[in-house]
Amino acid sequence: METLSLAPFQGITDVVYRNIFRKHFHGIDKFYTPFFTGIQKDNSKSLRGEEISPEFNDVNTVVPQILSNTADEIIRFANQCKSMGYPEFNLNMGCPFPRVANKTRGCGLMADPTRTIKMLNDVFDGIDGIKFSIKCRLGYYNDEEIYAFIETFNSLPFSEIIVHPRIGKQMYNGEASLEKFLELVPLINKPLVYNGDIFDVEKYNIVTKSIKNVALGRGLLTNPFLAEKIKNIDNQQDKKLRLHNFVVDLYIERLHHAGGSPKIIGSLKELWKYMMNIFDDPQNVWRKVKKVNHLDEYEDAVEKIFNENNLII
Ligand SMILES: Cc1cc2nc3c(=O)[nH]c(=O)nc-3n(C[C@H](O)[C@H](O)[C@H](O)COP(=O)(O)O)c2cc1C
């Protein structure tokens, strides 16, 4: 069965976003959490919050992700996920930020195959009864680095390999290479998931001629109707009204979660950097959001955005 998932976004697609998204939109089968770090103990603080608690997450459709470079920490995370009922966890091998990658974490793992392959073997030796998937790029410095991992991808029982076909050094510049991704398809015997630059149904259709499993990213943050459109899920309700309801609900839920703190504005602005692009005058939208510092200003900005702009989707 083909799966349409949502790639993780640190600072945006936290438990609040995921749950409010689900309440308002359909079509996403699986959500990856933004990465967890610092799992030094079994009861690490980050594992006690709502971000991972099964009380607030559907363990069967949410996959917790870890950013780490040590087998012990990854095993500890896996065991904790398993004890909470998650059937799968994911390792981040794609984060391109130098402060992460330079410490052989995230995409930096791809530049050190000897150490990383040993670590992956050690993880499989230490886990039991939980699926292990990874999310990677083509490499950190160049797009050939992934080839050093193919044998390992094939011999170890990964449940899934998500490839975002850029290199780490590119960050998010240039285009994701569908061509390079397709070269990997016949070489890897595990379920492969494509991730990168799917902003519309046309691009989705091109990608899914060759590969069925796709993780949407910025395309879905920009246009939360994208998964419904891809899956032809009919909804007669007015799109602008639906989006407005989603935006208001997300705000209220974030506020509730943050105990009323205006700090939530940062994460809302991050989402608007993408979402502004489904309005007919994105710059007008961004100007209104950018200058917001207080909660009442945010509420005003949202009302003005929806009064003054129309959707282009
Ligand atoms: C602000 C931001 C935060 C991200 N956080 C994560 C993360 O926590 N874990 C991860 O695996 N990828 C993360 N990513 C990468 C995305 O999940 C995705 O792989 C990338 O945006 C490419 O897909 P797209 O072109 O469809 O957006 C992040 C990307 C951005 C821009």
Ligand as a Chemical Component Dictionary entry (heavy atoms), coordinates in Angstrom:
data_LIG
# 
_chem_comp.id                   LIG 
_chem_comp.type                 NON-POLYMER 
_chem_comp.pdbx_formal_charge   0 
_chem_comp.three_letter_code    LIG 
# 
loop_
_chem_comp_atom.comp_id 
_chem_comp_atom.atom_id 
_chem_comp_atom.alt_atom_id 
_chem_comp_atom.type_symbol 
_chem_comp_atom.charge 
_chem_comp_atom.model_Cartn_x 
_chem_comp_atom.model_Cartn_y 
_chem_comp_atom.model_Cartn_z 
_chem_comp_atom.pdbx_ordinal 
LIG C1  C1  C 0 12.823 24.532 9.247  1  
LIG C2  C2  C 0 13.077 23.095 8.899  2  
LIG C3  C3  C 0 13.110 22.139 9.923  3  
LIG C4  C4  C 0 13.337 20.782 9.617  4  
LIG N1  N1  N 0 13.387 19.851 10.636 5  
LIG C5  C5  C 0 13.627 18.541 10.334 6  
LIG C6  C6  C 0 13.691 17.528 11.353 7  
LIG O1  O1  O 0 13.497 17.776 12.551 8  
LIG N2  N2  N 0 13.974 16.257 10.964 9  
LIG C7  C7  C 0 14.179 15.922 9.647  10 
LIG O2  O2  O 0 14.415 14.745 9.339  11 
LIG N3  N3  N 0 14.092 16.854 8.672  12 
LIG C8  C8  C 0 13.824 18.134 8.975  13 
LIG N4  N4  N 0 13.729 19.042 7.965  14 
LIG C9  C9  C 0 13.772 18.588 6.556  15 
LIG C10 C10 C 0 12.359 18.312 6.019  16 
LIG O3  O3  O 0 11.748 17.278 6.773  17 
LIG C11 C11 C 0 12.390 17.861 4.534  18 
LIG O4  O4  O 0 13.204 16.731 4.425  19 
LIG C12 C12 C 0 12.926 18.936 3.606  20 
LIG O5  O5  O 0 12.236 20.159 3.788  21 
LIG C13 C13 C 0 12.818 18.501 2.125  22 
LIG O6  O6  O 0 11.504 18.198 1.767  23 
LIG P1  P1  P 0 10.578 19.282 1.001  24 
LIG O7  O7  O 0 11.368 19.771 -0.191 25 
LIG O8  O8  O 0 9.355  18.501 0.586  26 
LIG O9  O9  O 0 10.291 20.371 1.960  27 
LIG C14 C14 C 0 13.518 20.392 8.255  28 
LIG C15 C15 C 0 13.480 21.365 7.243  29 
LIG C16 C16 C 0 13.265 22.693 7.549  30 
LIG C17 C17 C 0 13.231 23.693 6.422  31 
# 
loop_
_chem_comp_bond.comp_id 
_chem_comp_bond.atom_id_1 
_chem_comp_bond.atom_id_2 
_chem_comp_bond.value_order 
_chem_comp_bond.pdbx_ordinal 
LIG C1  C2  SING 1  
LIG C2  C3  SING 2  
LIG C2  C16 DOUB 3  
LIG C3  C4  DOUB 4  
LIG C4  N1  SING 5  
LIG C4  C14 SING 6  
LIG N1  C5  DOUB 7  
LIG C5  C6  SING 8  
LIG C5  C8  SING 9  
LIG C6  O1  DOUB 10 
LIG C6  N2  SING 11 
LIG N2  C7  SING 12 
LIG C7  O2  DOUB 13 
LIG C7  N3  SING 14 
LIG N3  C8  DOUB 15 
LIG C8  N4  SING 16 
LIG N4  C9  SING 17 
LIG N4  C14 SING 18 
LIG C9  C10 SING 19 
LIG C10 O3  SING 20 
LIG C10 C11 SING 21 
LIG C11 O4  SING 22 
LIG C11 C12 SING 23 
LIG C12 O5  SING 24 
LIG C12 C13 SING 25 
LIG C13 O6  SING 26 
LIG O6  P1  SING 27 
LIG P1  O7  DOUB 28 
LIG P1  O8  SING 29 
LIG P1  O9  SING 30 
LIG C14 C15 DOUB 31 
LIG C15 C16 SING 32 
LIG C16 C17 SING 33 
# 
